[in-house]
Each structure stands twice: as C-alpha cells, then as structure tokens.
C-alpha cells in the first residue's frame, strides 16, 4: 500500500464541487438525440434542467449543421450524424468532405481532431498551417516532434473511421478546397483578426478568442483563419478564456467565395445603361473587401433606390414621385389615421411587389408603376392649401415636414445662405402646432 498524490497546476484550480455535466458540456448531441427520439421540444424529466440559453445555442448550432429543422425536428442528415461514433461537428465535416470527394484528406484530419491532446510536442515546423501539418504527419507518420502516445490513439480512431468511409490512400488536397469544405460544414469556424495595442485576438462575431502558442500559424501575418479545435483556459471560471488550438489560415476572398459576408452598399451610379456599385463586404463586423461591381441581388433594390434618388434612374419621375408621396402621407395621417411608409420604404416595397429580382427585370418597368397613387383634385387642393409643401424668405427656401399626430412641423432649410431662423411673417398658418427649424442637421424649436 502507498499514498498517491495528485498535483494540479494553478490553471487547474478546483471548484468546491463539480457542476452537473449538463451545465458544463455542449448540449448539441443531447438536443439532437432527443429530436431523433421524438422529443424536439425537450419535454423530458431531467434530474437537472439544462440552461435555456445552452439549449438555444445547441439548436442554433444544429440548424447551421443542417441536423434539425426550424421546428427543431430532426433531418435526414441529423439521423445520419447520430449513427457516427464521433462528435457531431466532425461527422458533419466528413459528410461535406464526402460530397466533395475529399475524404482522403479529411479522414486523417478528423481522427486527429477527435483527440483533445496536442499531437506535437512543440511548434518547430516548416508549415504555417496546423491542419496541413497534421495531415502531412499522419500521411507520412514522420515528424521529429510528434507525441507517440497521441499518434497511436489517432491511428486507432482513423482505422475506425475507415470502416465507415473506406479510404485506400491519403493525400493533401488543395488548401483552398480544404478551406471551402470546412467553411461550408462549419460556418462558425471563420474568424477574423482583431488587432489592439499589439495584441491579436480572433472573432466570428461572438466572444473573441486567442490563438494557442502551440499553433504554427504566424498571427502577425494572418488576417483570417478557421478554428478547428479550441479549449478554455483559466485559473477560475470567471477567468476562463477561449483558446484556438488547431487552426488554418485563409484568404478573405475564400470567405466571400464560400458565400459568407454581409454586403453593404456604399454608392451606386447608373449611366448609359450601366450599373456600378461600390460594395463593402463585412464579416464579424470587419471589412474584408471593397468591390466595384454590378449590384448583387441582396442589395439590388437599395442600389436602384440610390440611382433614382440621385436622378440617374428615371430622373423625369423623381419630382412627381416625392410630391405624390408627400400628399399620400398627409392624406393617410389625416383621413385613415395610419402612418404611410416613408419614401424609401415605399419605393423598396414597390420593387418587391413588382418582382424585381435582377437588373434585366428593370426592362419591364415603364416608370409610372413606381409612383404612389394620385389623389383626386379636390382632396389634393384641400391638403395643399392647409399644408403647404414649402415656403421662401427670399434668402432661403424651406421644405416642411408634418407630423400630424403630434402636431409638429419642421422647416428643413434646403437652399439659401441664411444662417438665422425664418421670420415669423413667412411661417405657414398652423395654430396650435409646434414649429422647428432644421439647419445643418441641427434642430431648433421656434414655437
């Protein structure tokens, strides 16, 4: 008999007691298994109830993986994922690799990712990509810095995977092909560099992460990467920090090619039948590209509105459009007691109603169908006399914005060099109304 002492580092500080596993681990498998057994709403008798936010996070992950539907019921892909003897995320990656005929590359990679231990004992390598280094090592079984015990475990798992996905030989696919496959299977794996005060962190729009010192990636030369494995490190639960342990550097153009990134329209020009838009593409709130292209579908309506507003597209209709819209807006506020859509919203809704899905569809538009319906002459005269569109003081011109329900009118100075409010003698007769003067984005109350 003897005495066994277990030594813990400062980073492995123990809690008074271990929290329930359902509060510590990912709920992806549990939520998917429940859906597969006919309990998509998780109406089960738990000894310890799962945290609602953890359940919601698991459902979002599973929907991104295509494992469950919007109503939380299981999909055919989800049924297949439950049959694999590996993590759901890795199973999804292998399904994607199978569809792209890349199993020869991804079977060894996924086998290594199943083991949450470092395959290598240091970062001494000519490679600048953790994923490629792993695949090459498993292909050759040669690396001076390899951990033999971990390698044995990886080889064992690799043989198990080969029983499901028979692979005779391994090879390293093109890096771009590898990256596109990973991004399509794991959209959340995409991370963009955040550089602050000499420190680099990585974000996919959520909690920022650090890159492990065991990674061979040069973080100073990398602007984007794919997270393949990570862990949390910290002395206490409050100090836990997410660290990416296995990653793959990528080019930002690959993110766009994979179909990710939010398009933001900066400017549009329409001249002689040619459309050109300046579009910024952002991912995780970071600018990853700026392009001068024909407006893509997701911002097409916004681009058409910009050209119309700038009098480049259908310039002959612009003035009539705004006059009719103003009268319609006042009419709806006075007679129907409802808020009429703003000019831009009305225009975009009209494009959507007509069914403009491409620039070619604009050939079907004559123009008048984009205009608000005209009021009859009597109603138009009554509204115009009571609520004039504008007025002039000689040295300045003002357009009037009316807010019927709050009885407020704003005089927007649109022309002239006057720097003081208009004289009261020029104000329209609006007894009981609050009046404001807007000049250079500043609002001043007149009455």
N, C-alpha and C positions, 0 to 999 in steps of 0.2 A: 504494500500500500504506500501511496505517496500523496503529495499535495500538488495540485495543478493551479498555476497562476495564469490568469488571462490578462494581458496588458492592452490597454486602449490608448490610442493617441488622443491629443487634445481635440482633434476634429471629429472624434467618435464619442463625444460626451453622451452619457446615457441619461435617459429620462427616468423619473421615478417609476414609471410603468409604461409598457408599450401600448400605444393607441391601437384600437381594433384595426385589423388588416383592411377592412372595408373603408377606413378613413385614411389609410396610408398609401394604398396601391391604386393604380389605374383601374377604372371600372369598365373599360372597353369590353373585355371578354365577358364579364358578368352580364352587362346590358345586352350584348349580342346573344349570349346563351339563353337569357330569359326570353328574348324575342323569338329565338328558334324553338323554344318550348311552348310558345303561345301566350307569353306574358309580356307583350311590348310595353305595357303601362307600368310594369314592375309592381303590380298589386300582389305582393308576396309578403309572407310573415317573416320579417328579418329579426334576428336577435338584436342586431344594432342597425338602425336605419341609416342608409347612405346619405351623404350630404347632397341636397338638391343641386347645388352648383356643380358637384362632381358628376352627377348623373347627366346633367345638361351638357357638360363638356364632353363626356363619353359619347353622347348621342351626336353631337356636332362632329366629333372625330369619325364616327362610324358612317355618317352621311357623306363626309368627304371621301371616305374609302369606298363608298357605294355598297356598304354592307346592310344598311337599313334605309327604308323609305322615309318620306316626310312624316308619315303617321306612325313611325317607329317600328313598323312591321319589317321582318327580315326579307332580304332579297336573295336571288339565286346565288349571287356572289357571296353573300353573308353565310348561306348554308355551306358553301364550299370552304370558306375560311374556318368554320368551326371544325372541319374534318382534318385540318393540318396540325401536326404536333409542334407547332412553333407559334410565336407571338403573332397576333392578328395583323399588325403593321407589316411584319416581314412576309407573311402569307400574301398580303395584298401586293407587295413589291414583286414577289415571284410570279403572281398571276399576270402582272403587267409585263414582266420580262418574258413570260411565255408567249404573250400575244405579239411581242416584238422580236421573237426568236433570239433572245439574249440570255437564255438560261445558262449557257456555257460560261457566262461572266458572273451572273448573279447567284448561282447556287453556292459557290465558294464564299462570296461576299456575305450572303445571308447567314451561312454557317458560322462565320466569324462574329457577326453581329449578335448571334444568339448568346454568346459568352460575354458577360459583363466584366471581363477582365482584359487587361492590356495584352495583346498578342506579342508586343515588342517591349523590350526592356529599356530602350532609350530611343531618342529621335535621330540618331545618326543614320541618315539615309539620303540618297541622291534624289528621291522622289519628293514632290511638293504636294502630294495628294494622299491622304490616308487610305481612301478606298482603293486606289490603284496599287498602292504599296501592299495592301492586304491580298488583293487578287494575285499579284505577281508572286508573292511569297508562297501562297497556297498552290500556285501553279508549279513552281519550281521546288518547293519545300526547302529552299535555301535562303537563309538570312542570318548573319552573324549575331544579330541582336534579338533573335526570336526566343520566346519563352517556351521551352519544350513541353511542359505540362499543359499549357493552354493550347498549344498546337495539337496535342493528342486529342483533347476534347473537341476541338474544331473539326478535325478529321473524322471523328466518330459521328458528329452531327451531320457532316457533309455526306457521309455514306447513307444516313437515314433519309436525307432529302433526296438523294439519288434514287431511292426506291420509289419515291412519288414522281420525281421528274428525272427520268433516266438521261444521264449526260455522259457520253463516252469520253469526251475530252474537254478541256477548259481552254478558253482564250480570252484575251482582253479586248473588248470591243472599243470602238472609237469613243473618246471621252465625252464628246457631245451627245452621242447616243446613250451612254450610261446616264448622263445628267438628265436628259429629257425623259428617260424612263422613270427615274427616281421622282422627278417633279410631278409627273402625271399620276404616279401612285401616291406620293406624299406631298400634297400642295403646301403643307405647313413646314416642310423641311427647308424651304427657301428663306435665307437670312441675308440681310444687308448690313454692311459695316456702319457702325456709328463711332465717329472719332471725336473725343472730347478730352482736351487737356492732356494729350499724349497717351490716352488710354483708348483701346479699341474694344467695343462690345458689338454684339450681333442681335438683330431684331427681325422678327417676321410679323411685326405689328402688335405683338404681345410683350411679355416680360423679356427684357434684354438678357442675353447670355454671354458668358465668357468662353474663350477658346482654351482648351486644356494645354498645358505645357508639353503633354505627351504627343500632341499633334505635330506633324511635319509641315503644316501649312504656314507660309510666311504671311502673317496677318497684316503686315505693313504694305504688302503689295497686292492684297486681295480685297476686292470691293464687294463680292458676294460669294456665298458658299451654301452647300446643302448639309444640313445636320443629319447624320446617320445614326449617331448614338450620343447619349448625354447622361449625366448624373448630377445629383445635388450634393454640394459640399458645404459644410459649415459647422461651427462648434455647438450652436444651439439652433432650435427650429426657426427662430427669428433671423438668424444669420445665414440661413441656407441660401446658396447661390447656385444657379443652374450653369453647368459647365459642359460644353460640347467636347466630347472625347474622340469622336470619329467624324470627319467631315470631308467634303470635296469642294475645292474652289471652282467657281463657274463664271462665265461671262454674262453680263446683264442682258445681252441680246438673246441668250438662250432662254431667259425668263420670259421675254416677250414672245419668242417663238413657241414656247410651251403654252401660251395663251393666258399668262398672268400679267398683272399690272393694270392700274386704273388709268384710263385715258382722260386727260384734262385739256379742254380746248382753250388755247390762248388767243388765237386770232384766225380769222378766215378772210380770204379775198376771192372774189369772183369777177373774172374779166374775160371777155370774149369767149364765153362758154367754158372756161377752165376754172376748176375749183382747186384752191390750195389752202390747206390749214396748217397752222403751227400747233403741234400737239405735244404736250409733255406727258410722259408715261411714268407713273409713280408706283412704287411697291413699298409697303410698310412705311408710308409717309415720306419716302425718299425718292428723289428724282433719279431715274435710271436711264432716261433717254429723252431727247427732244428731236422731233422729226417734222419735216415739211412735206406733207403728203395729202392725197385726197382724203377728205374726212371719212373715217371709218364709221361703220353702222352705229356703234354705241353713242357717237356724238354727232351723227348726221343732222338731226333736227336742230340741234343747238347751232351748228355751223350755218344752216340755211337761215336761221333767225338772225345771226350776226350779219350775214351778207344783206339781208332785207333791211335791217336797221341802219346799215351804213349806206343805203341807197345804191347798192351794187346789183342786187337781185330784185327784179320788178320795181324799179325806182318810181315808176309812174303811179304805183298804188300806195306808196308809203304814207303820204299825207292823208289820203282818203281813209286808209286803214285806221290811223290814230284818231281822226275825227269821229268816225263811226264808233270806234271802241269807247271813246270818252262818253259819247251820248248814250250808248248802250249801258255803260257802267252806271251813269247817273239815273237812267230810267229804271234799272233793276233795284237800285237803292231806294228810289222814291216810291215806285209802284209795287214791286214784288218783295221788298224788304229782304233781299238776299244780296250777297256780295258777288259781283260779276268777276270772272277771272281777270287777272292783270293782263296787259297787252302781250307780254311774252308767253305767259301760260296759255292764253287763248290761241296764239299762233301755233305753239307746240302741240296743243290738243287737236287743233285742226289738221295739222300734218299727220298726226297719228290716226285720226278718224278717216282721212282720205286714203291712208295706207301707203305713205311714202317710206319705202324701205331701202331705196338706193337712189343715186343721182339720176339714173335713167328714168326713174318714175316721175321726175320733175317735168319731163316732156309731155306728160298727161295733164299738166295743170295749165289752165288758161290765165288764172290770176284771181278773178272775182270770187272764186270759191274759198279763197283765204280770208275774205273780208267778213267782218261782223254784219249781221242783217241790218239793213237801213230801217230807221223809224219812219212812220208816216209823217207828212209835212206838218200837220197840226201839233203833234207831240214834240217834234223836233223844235218848232218855233217856241213852244211854251218853255221847254227846258233851256234853250239857248238864251231867251230873254231873262230868265230867272238866274241862270248860272252861266255867265259869260266865260268863254274859253280863256281869254287873256285881256290885258289892258296895257297901255303905254303911257309913260310920263314925258315923252319927248326925248329924254336922255337914257331911257332904259325900257325894256319890254319884259313883261311878266306873264308866265302861264300859271293858271290857277288849278290847284288840286283840291277837290272837295271830299270831305269825309262827312257824309250826310248824318250818320247815326250819332256822332259826337259833336256835330255842328262846328266843324273846324274847316278853315280854308288856308291853304299855304300858297303864298305868292313866290313862285320859283323864278328868279331873275335869269332869263335866257339870253339876253342881249343888252348891250349898252355898257357905258363906263361908270354909271352911278355907283357910289360906294355907301350911300346912306339909304334908309328905307324910303319907299314911295310916299308922297304926300297923301294925307287922308282924303283930299279932294278927288283923287283918282281911284280910290278904292270902290269896288262894286258895292251896291247896297245889299248888305247881308245883316240885318238887325238880329241881335242875339247870338251872333256867331263869334267864335274865337278866331282871330286872324294872326297869321305868322308870315314872316319874311325869311326866305331861304336864299343865302348868297354864299357861294364858295363852300358848300357843304355845312354851313353854319345856320342854325335855326334861331330866330329871334321873335319873341312874342310882341305883336303890335297892339293887340286888344284882347 
